């Protein structure tokens, strides 16, 4: 089994690890131009952005040839998933492969402008039960696409018209770096788009941001701030350490 994943705060990495098999970071695949995946089972684990499939995930799928007898996907979300399952079901790989199984999983909210990270809990009995159900589905090669309500469909449709997480300037024009920054380079290491450089002992942001928030959430000195953040608290999945997240970026 091969599991493709993207994770900025560890939620998706945790789910990918729970699924098991060979784990491949999507940003790493993009950097290495690895657009051919072949295995008996292939999975995708990604976060919902703005009630939608992140554009760079869509682009990656459309560029990638995936040869497998079972293709599944798990979308993680915090407050509201929108119609992400329905949207993904219409996206095909380069060789025209559709997903056999698509489901979503509620986890801790990690949008720093939407919620106070101090109030987020990374674990619950209900969540673990849902993860167990997902794992059982995948083990059994269940064919299933999670149904989206009409309201969820409407919300995602509206968000797609005015999508706020396009690759480009992203959130960089709303970020500031405090004097607490030590120039350690953690943010540059974690950035999936290699959009951050350390110059003069401080991070400099380029124009290829996907608004993932990895730099914000994982700065060891809590030196990077968003002008609309709900608090200075930060979140990382309790099962995933910073060094492990660095290795997966």
C-alpha positions as a Markdown table, in Angstrom:
| # | Residue | x | y | z |
|---|---|---|---|---|
| 1 | Unk | 0.0 | 0.0 | 0.0 |
| 2 | Unk | 1.1 | 3.6 | -0.8 |
| 3 | Unk | -0.4 | 6.6 | 1.0 |
| 4 | Unk | 0.1 | 10.0 | -0.4 |
| 5 | Unk | -0.4 | 12.8 | 2.1 |
| 6 | Unk | 0.0 | 16.5 | 2.9 |
| 7 | Unk | 0.2 | 17.7 | 6.5 |
| 8 | Unk | 1.0 | 21.1 | 8.0 |
| 9 | Unk | 0.1 | 20.5 | 11.6 |
| 10 | Unk | 0.4 | 16.7 | 11.7 |
| 11 | Unk | -3.3 | 15.7 | 11.5 |
| 12 | Unk | -3.0 | 14.2 | 8.1 |
| 13 | Unk | 0.4 | 12.6 | 8.8 |
| 14 | Unk | -1.2 | 11.0 | 11.9 |
| 15 | Unk | -4.0 | 9.5 | 9.8 |
| 16 | Unk | -1.6 | 8.4 | 7.1 |
| 17 | Unk | 0.5 | 6.6 | 9.7 |
| 18 | Unk | -2.6 | 4.9 | 11.1 |
| 19 | Unk | -3.4 | 3.6 | 7.7 |
| 20 | Unk | 0.1 | 2.4 | 7.2 |
| 21 | Unk | 2.1 | 1.2 | 4.2 |
| 22 | Unk | 4.6 | 3.3 | 2.3 |
| 23 | Unk | 4.0 | 7.0 | 3.1 |
| 24 | Unk | 4.8 | 9.6 | 0.4 |
| 25 | Unk | 4.7 | 13.3 | 1.1 |
| 26 | Unk | 2.9 | 15.1 | -1.8 |
| 27 | Unk | 5.2 | 18.2 | -1.6 |
| 28 | Unk | 8.2 | 15.9 | -1.9 |
| 29 | Unk | 6.6 | 14.1 | -4.9 |
| 30 | Unk | 6.0 | 17.5 | -6.5 |
| 31 | Unk | 9.6 | 18.6 | -5.9 |
| 32 | Unk | 11.0 | 15.4 | -7.3 |
| 33 | Unk | 8.5 | 15.4 | -10.1 |
| 34 | Unk | 7.3 | 11.9 | -9.1 |
| 35 | Unk | 4.0 | 11.7 | -11.0 |
| 36 | Unk | 3.7 | 8.0 | -11.4 |
| 37 | Unk | 2.4 | 5.9 | -8.5 |
| 38 | Unk | 1.8 | 2.1 | -8.8 |
| 39 | Unk | 0.7 | -0.2 | -6.0 |
| 40 | Unk | -2.1 | -2.7 | -5.2 |
| 41 | Unk | -3.7 | 0.0 | -2.9 |
| 42 | Unk | -3.1 | 3.7 | -3.1 |
| 43 | Unk | -4.5 | 6.3 | -0.7 |
| 44 | Unk | -4.7 | 10.1 | -0.4 |
| 45 | Unk | -4.9 | 11.9 | 2.9 |
| 46 | Unk | -5.3 | 15.7 | 2.7 |
| 47 | Unk | -6.8 | 18.6 | 4.7 |
| 48 | Unk | -9.9 | 20.5 | 3.6 |
| 49 | Unk | -9.1 | 24.2 | 2.7 |
| 50 | Unk | -11.9 | 26.7 | 2.5 |
| 51 | Unk | -14.5 | 23.8 | 2.2 |
| 52 | Unk | -12.7 | 22.5 | -0.9 |
| 53 | Unk | -9.9 | 20.3 | -2.1 |
| 54 | Unk | -6.7 | 22.4 | -2.0 |
| 55 | Unk | -5.9 | 23.6 | -5.6 |
| 56 | Unk | -2.3 | 22.2 | -5.4 |
| 57 | Unk | -3.8 | 18.7 | -4.5 |
| 58 | Unk | -6.1 | 18.9 | -7.5 |
| 59 | Unk | -3.2 | 19.9 | -9.7 |
| 60 | Unk | -1.1 | 17.1 | -8.4 |
| 61 | Unk | -3.8 | 14.5 | -9.0 |
| 62 | Unk | -4.4 | 15.7 | -12.6 |
| 63 | Unk | -0.6 | 15.4 | -13.3 |
| 64 | Unk | -0.2 | 12.0 | -11.7 |
| 65 | Unk | -0.7 | 8.6 | -13.2 |
| 66 | Unk | -2.0 | 6.2 | -10.5 |
| 67 | Unk | -2.2 | 2.5 | -11.3 |
| 68 | Unk | -3.9 | 0.5 | -8.6 |
| 69 | Unk | -6.8 | -1.8 | -8.0 |
| 70 | Unk | -8.1 | 0.3 | -5.1 |
| 71 | Unk | -7.9 | 4.1 | -4.8 |
| 72 | Unk | -9.1 | 5.7 | -1.6 |
| 73 | Unk | -9.1 | 9.1 | 0.0 |
| 74 | Unk | -9.6 | 10.6 | 3.4 |
| 75 | Unk | -10.2 | 14.4 | 3.8 |
| 76 | Unk | -9.6 | 15.8 | 7.3 |
| 77 | Unk | -11.5 | 18.9 | 8.4 |
| 78 | Unk | -12.0 | 21.0 | 11.5 |
| 79 | Unk | -15.4 | 22.9 | 11.7 |
| 80 | Unk | -17.1 | 22.2 | 8.4 |
| 81 | Unk | -16.1 | 20.0 | 5.5 |
| 82 | Unk | -18.4 | 21.4 | 2.8 |
| 83 | Unk | -18.9 | 19.1 | -0.2 |
| 84 | Unk | -15.3 | 18.1 | -0.4 |
| 85 | Unk | -16.2 | 14.4 | -1.0 |
| 86 | Unk | -18.4 | 15.2 | -4.0 |
| 87 | Unk | -15.8 | 17.6 | -5.4 |
| 88 | Unk | -13.0 | 15.0 | -5.1 |
| 89 | Unk | -15.3 | 12.4 | -6.7 |
| 90 | Unk | -15.3 | 14.4 | -9.9 |
| 91 | Unk | -11.5 | 14.8 | -10.1 |
| 92 | Unk | -9.6 | 12.2 | -12.1 |
| 93 | Unk | -5.9 | 11.3 | -12.2 |
| 94 | Unk | -3.9 | 11.9 | -15.4 |
| 95 | Unk | -4.8 | 8.4 | -16.6 |
| 96 | Unk | -8.5 | 8.9 | -15.9 |
| 97 | Unk | -8.6 | 7.0 | -12.6 |
| 98 | Unk | -11.5 | 7.9 | -10.2 |
| 99 | Unk | -11.6 | 7.2 | -6.5 |
| 100 | Unk | -13.2 | 4.0 | -5.2 |
| 101 | Unk | -13.6 | 5.3 | -1.7 |
| 102 | Unk | -13.9 | 8.9 | -0.4 |
| 103 | Unk | -14.6 | 9.8 | 3.2 |
| 104 | Unk | -14.0 | 12.7 | 5.6 |
| 105 | Unk | -12.8 | 12.8 | 9.2 |
| 106 | Unk | -13.4 | 15.6 | 11.7 |
| 107 | Unk | -10.3 | 16.5 | 13.7 |
| 108 | Unk | -9.0 | 19.5 | 15.6 |
| 109 | Unk | -9.6 | 22.8 | 13.8 |
| 110 | Unk | -6.3 | 24.3 | 12.8 |
| 111 | Unk | -7.3 | 27.5 | 10.9 |
| 112 | Unk | -5.7 | 30.1 | 13.1 |
| 113 | Unk | -7.9 | 32.9 | 11.8 |
| 114 | Unk | -11.1 | 31.0 | 12.5 |
| 115 | Unk | -10.5 | 29.4 | 16.0 |
| 116 | Unk | -8.5 | 29.8 | 19.1 |
| 117 | Unk | -5.9 | 27.0 | 19.0 |
| 118 | Unk | -5.8 | 26.9 | 22.8 |
| 119 | Unk | -9.3 | 25.4 | 22.7 |
| 120 | Unk | -8.6 | 22.7 | 20.2 |
| 121 | Unk | -8.3 | 19.1 | 21.3 |
| 122 | Unk | -6.4 | 16.6 | 19.2 |
| 123 | Unk | -8.0 | 13.4 | 20.5 |
| 124 | Unk | -11.4 | 12.0 | 21.5 |
| 125 | Unk | -13.0 | 8.6 | 21.8 |
| 126 | Unk | -15.4 | 9.6 | 19.0 |
| 127 | Unk | -12.6 | 10.5 | 16.7 |
| 128 | Unk | -10.7 | 7.3 | 17.4 |
| 129 | Unk | -13.9 | 5.3 | 16.8 |
| 130 | Unk | -14.3 | 7.1 | 13.4 |
| 131 | Unk | -10.6 | 6.4 | 12.5 |
| 132 | Unk | -11.2 | 2.7 | 13.3 |
| 133 | Unk | -14.2 | 2.6 | 11.0 |
| 134 | Unk | -12.2 | 4.2 | 8.2 |
| 135 | Unk | -9.4 | 1.7 | 8.7 |
| 136 | Unk | -11.9 | -1.2 | 8.5 |
| 137 | Unk | -13.4 | 0.2 | 5.3 |
| 138 | Unk | -10.0 | 0.5 | 3.7 |
| 139 | Unk | -8.9 | -3.0 | 4.8 |
| 140 | Unk | -12.1 | -4.4 | 3.3 |
| 141 | Unk | -11.7 | -2.4 | 0.1 |
| 142 | Unk | -15.1 | -0.9 | 0.6 |
| 143 | Unk | -16.5 | 1.1 | -2.4 |
| 144 | Unk | -18.1 | 4.2 | -1.0 |
| 145 | Unk | -18.3 | 7.9 | -1.7 |
| 146 | Unk | -19.5 | 10.0 | 1.3 |
| 147 | Unk | -22.7 | 11.8 | 0.4 |
| 148 | Unk | -22.8 | 15.6 | 0.8 |
| 149 | Unk | -26.0 | 17.5 | 1.8 |
| 150 | Unk | -27.5 | 20.1 | -0.5 |
| 151 | Unk | -26.3 | 22.8 | 1.9 |
| 152 | Unk | -22.7 | 21.5 | 1.9 |
| 153 | Unk | -22.8 | 21.4 | -1.9 |
| 154 | Unk | -24.1 | 25.0 | -2.1 |
| 155 | Unk | -21.4 | 26.2 | 0.4 |
| 156 | Unk | -18.5 | 24.6 | -1.5 |
| 157 | Unk | -19.9 | 25.9 | -4.9 |
| 158 | Unk | -19.9 | 29.4 | -3.5 |
| 159 | Unk | -16.4 | 29.0 | -2.0 |
| 160 | Unk | -15.0 | 27.7 | -5.3 |
| 161 | Unk | -16.2 | 30.9 | -7.0 |
| 162 | Unk | -14.2 | 33.1 | -4.6 |
| 163 | Unk | -11.5 | 30.7 | -3.4 |
| 164 | Unk | -9.3 | 32.3 | -0.8 |
| 165 | Unk | -6.4 | 29.8 | -0.7 |
| 166 | Unk | -5.0 | 30.1 | -4.2 |
| 167 | Unk | -1.2 | 29.6 | -4.6 |
| 168 | Unk | 0.4 | 33.0 | -4.8 |
| 169 | Unk | 0.7 | 35.7 | -2.1 |
| 170 | Unk | -1.6 | 33.6 | 0.1 |
| 171 | Unk | -1.5 | 34.8 | 3.7 |
| 172 | Unk | 2.1 | 36.2 | 3.5 |
| 173 | Unk | 0.9 | 39.8 | 3.2 |
| 174 | Unk | -0.9 | 39.4 | 6.6 |
| 175 | Unk | 2.1 | 37.8 | 8.4 |
| 176 | Unk | 4.6 | 39.5 | 10.7 |
| 177 | Unk | 7.7 | 38.2 | 12.4 |
| 178 | Unk | 8.5 | 39.3 | 15.9 |
| 179 | Unk | 11.8 | 40.0 | 17.5 |
| 180 | Unk | 11.6 | 36.5 | 19.1 |
| 181 | Unk | 12.7 | 35.0 | 15.8 |
| 182 | Unk | 16.1 | 33.3 | 16.1 |
| 183 | Unk | 16.4 | 32.5 | 12.3 |
| 184 | Unk | 16.4 | 28.8 | 13.1 |
| 185 | Unk | 14.9 | 28.0 | 9.7 |
| 186 | Unk | 12.1 | 25.7 | 10.9 |
| 187 | Unk | 9.6 | 27.6 | 8.9 |
| 188 | Unk | 11.7 | 27.3 | 5.7 |
| 189 | Unk | 12.1 | 23.6 | 6.3 |
| 190 | Unk | 8.4 | 23.0 | 6.8 |
| 191 | Unk | 7.1 | 25.1 | 3.9 |
| 192 | Unk | 5.7 | 22.7 | 1.3 |
| 193 | Unk | 6.2 | 25.1 | -1.5 |
| 194 | Unk | 9.8 | 26.2 | -0.6 |
| 195 | Unk | 8.4 | 29.7 | -0.3 |
| 196 | Unk | 10.5 | 30.8 | 2.7 |
| 197 | Unk | 14.1 | 31.8 | 2.8 |
| 198 | Unk | 16.2 | 32.8 | 5.8 |
| 199 | Unk | 17.9 | 36.1 | 4.9 |
| 200 | Unk | 19.7 | 38.2 | 7.5 |
| 201 | Unk | 18.6 | 35.9 | 10.2 |
| 202 | Unk | 14.8 | 36.2 | 9.5 |
| 203 | Unk | 12.3 | 34.5 | 7.2 |
| 204 | Unk | 11.5 | 36.2 | 3.8 |
| 205 | Unk | 8.3 | 35.1 | 2.1 |
| 206 | Unk | 8.1 | 34.7 | -1.7 |
| 207 | Unk | 5.0 | 34.5 | -3.8 |
| 208 | Unk | 4.2 | 30.8 | -3.8 |
| 209 | Unk | 2.2 | 30.5 | -0.6 |
| 210 | Unk | -0.7 | 28.1 | -0.3 |
| 211 | Unk | -1.9 | 29.4 | 3.1 |
| 212 | Unk | -1.2 | 26.1 | 4.9 |
| 213 | Unk | 0.0 | 27.8 | 8.1 |
| 214 | Unk | 2.8 | 25.3 | 8.7 |
| 215 | Unk | 5.2 | 28.2 | 9.4 |
| 216 | Unk | 2.7 | 29.9 | 11.8 |
| 217 | Unk | 1.8 | 26.8 | 13.8 |
| 218 | Unk | 5.2 | 25.3 | 14.2 |
| 219 | Unk | 7.6 | 28.1 | 14.9 |
| 220 | Unk | 9.6 | 27.1 | 18.0 |
| 221 | Unk | 9.7 | 30.7 | 19.2 |
| 222 | Unk | 6.0 | 31.5 | 18.2 |
| 223 | Unk | 7.5 | 34.4 | 16.3 |
| 224 | Unk | 5.3 | 34.3 | 13.2 |
| 225 | Unk | 1.9 | 35.9 | 13.6 |
| 226 | Unk | -1.2 | 36.5 | 11.4 |
| 227 | Unk | -2.9 | 39.9 | 11.8 |
| 228 | Unk | -6.3 | 38.1 | 12.1 |
| 229 | Unk | -5.3 | 35.2 | 14.4 |
| 230 | Unk | -7.7 | 34.5 | 17.2 |
| 231 | Unk | -4.9 | 34.1 | 19.8 |
| 232 | Unk | -1.2 | 33.5 | 20.0 |
| 233 | Unk | -1.8 | 29.8 | 20.8 |
| 234 | Unk | -0.6 | 27.2 | 18.3 |
| 235 | Unk | -1.6 | 23.6 | 17.4 |
| 236 | Unk | 0.2 | 20.5 | 16.3 |
| 237 | Unk | -1.3 | 17.0 | 16.4 |
| 238 | Unk | -0.4 | 15.5 | 19.8 |
| 239 | Unk | 0.8 | 12.3 | 18.2 |
| 240 | Unk | 3.3 | 14.0 | 15.8 |
| 241 | Unk | 6.5 | 15.7 | 16.8 |
| 242 | Unk | 8.1 | 18.7 | 15.1 |
| 243 | Unk | 11.1 | 16.7 | 13.8 |
| 244 | Unk | 8.8 | 14.1 | 12.3 |
| 245 | Unk | 6.8 | 16.8 | 10.6 |
| 246 | Unk | 10.0 | 18.3 | 9.2 |
| 247 | Unk | 10.9 | 15.0 | 7.7 |
| 248 | Unk | 7.6 | 14.8 | 6.0 |
| 249 | Unk | 7.6 | 18.2 | 4.4 |
